[in-house]
Amino acid sequence: METRNQITIDVTALRTRFEQLQEYLRNTEKRYGKVIAKNAQQICANMMRILEKKNIQLIASLEQLKILYNSNTNKRGLINAIGAKHCRYNGC
């Protein structure tokens, strides 16, 4: 008996959290643009660079998840199509 580990991902929740994060980054960037003090401007610029780098990594990871999710979904559709064709010709 073979056991398979399966990871279940709530794609809708991930998308919602991702969109919230993007909105947060846009708002943060607007607020950082209003900072007047020089040393605070440098801190803001450094924080934005860090956030942008992490955001790029997040986008890449989510794209990989989307590819994996879509490939599994597409395979299931292919398997269903093959099964339906088999039944049509063999009277299942």
C-alpha positions as CSV (number, residue, x, y, z in Angstrom):
1,M,0.0,0.0,0.0
2,E,1.5,3.3,-1.1
3,T,0.8,6.4,0.8
4,R,1.1,9.8,-0.9
5,N,1.7,13.0,0.9
6,Q,-0.5,15.7,-0.6
7,I,-0.2,19.4,-0.1
8,T,-3.5,21.3,-0.2
9,I,-3.2,25.0,-1.1
10,D,-6.0,27.5,-0.9
11,V,-5.2,29.4,-4.0
12,T,-7.9,32.0,-3.4
13,A,-6.5,32.8,0.1
14,L,-3.0,33.1,-1.4
15,R,-4.2,35.5,-4.1
16,T,-6.1,37.6,-1.5
17,R,-3.1,37.9,0.7
18,F,-0.8,38.7,-2.3
19,E,-3.1,41.5,-3.4
20,Q,-3.2,42.8,0.2
21,L,0.6,42.8,0.3
22,Q,0.8,44.6,-3.1
23,E,-1.6,47.3,-1.8
24,Y,0.5,47.6,1.4
25,L,3.7,48.1,-0.6
26,R,2.0,50.8,-2.8
27,N,0.8,52.6,0.3
28,T,4.2,52.3,2.0
29,E,6.0,53.7,-1.0
30,K,3.6,56.7,-1.0
31,R,4.2,57.4,2.7
32,Y,8.0,57.0,2.3
33,G,7.8,59.7,-0.5
34,K,6.4,62.2,2.1
35,V,9.2,61.8,4.6
36,I,11.2,65.0,5.0
37,A,14.1,64.2,7.3
38,K,17.3,63.1,5.4
39,N,18.3,60.2,7.7
40,A,14.7,58.9,7.6
41,Q,14.6,59.2,3.8
42,Q,17.7,56.9,3.7
43,I,16.0,54.4,6.0
44,C,12.9,54.5,3.9
45,A,14.9,53.9,0.7
46,N,16.7,51.0,2.3
47,M,13.4,49.5,3.5
48,M,11.8,49.8,0.0
49,R,14.8,48.0,-1.6
50,I,14.5,45.2,0.9
51,L,10.7,45.0,0.4
52,E,11.0,45.1,-3.4
53,K,13.6,42.3,-3.3
54,K,11.4,40.1,-1.1
55,N,8.3,41.0,-3.3
56,I,10.2,39.8,-6.4
57,Q,11.0,36.5,-4.6
58,L,7.3,36.2,-3.5
59,I,6.1,36.7,-7.1
60,A,8.5,34.1,-8.4
61,S,7.4,31.6,-5.8
62,L,3.7,32.2,-6.5
63,E,4.3,31.8,-10.2
64,Q,5.9,28.4,-9.6
65,L,2.9,27.4,-7.4
66,K,0.6,28.5,-10.1
67,I,2.4,26.4,-12.7
68,L,2.4,23.4,-10.5
69,Y,-1.3,23.9,-9.7
70,N,-2.2,24.3,-13.4
71,S,-0.2,21.3,-14.5
72,N,-2.0,19.1,-12.0
73,T,-5.4,20.5,-13.1
74,N,-4.6,20.0,-16.7
75,K,-3.4,16.4,-16.2
76,R,-6.7,15.6,-14.4
77,G,-8.6,17.0,-17.3
78,L,-6.6,14.8,-19.7
79,I,-7.1,11.7,-17.6
80,N,-10.8,12.4,-17.5
81,A,-10.9,12.9,-21.3
82,I,-9.1,9.7,-21.9
83,G,-11.4,7.8,-19.5
84,A,-14.5,9.3,-21.2
85,K,-13.2,8.3,-24.7
86,H,-12.4,4.8,-23.4
87,C,-15.9,4.3,-22.0
88,R,-17.5,5.6,-25.2
89,Y,-15.8,3.0,-27.3
90,N,-15.8,0.1,-24.8
91,G,-19.3,0.6,-23.3
92,C,-18.3,1.3,-19.7
